[in-house]
Amino acid sequence: MTYINEEIEDYPIGEEVEERPTNIKYTGYSKGFLLMNLIEYSLVKRGNQELEEYLKKSRIPQAKKYAKEIKSFLEFK
């Protein structure tokens, strides 16, 4: 979502509007959204070590914890 804030008008004291006018424009998912998920999926299939290396190189904070989350989502039993 992209927020477009227009210039907010000044109102006299006591006559302020409760909701500020804001235009919200939905632009959809980013172009690489599915690609990133596919990369993570394929790296989980190869092994946890490769996924952790990829996440560290991508500068994802707490890469090991995130790798464990991804692996838990994609475990097939």
Buried (B, 14 or more C-beta within 10 A) or exposed (E): EEEEEEEEEEEEEEEEEEEEEEEEEEEEEEEEEEEEEEBBEEBBEEEBEBBBBBBEEEEBEEBEEBBBEBBEEEEEE
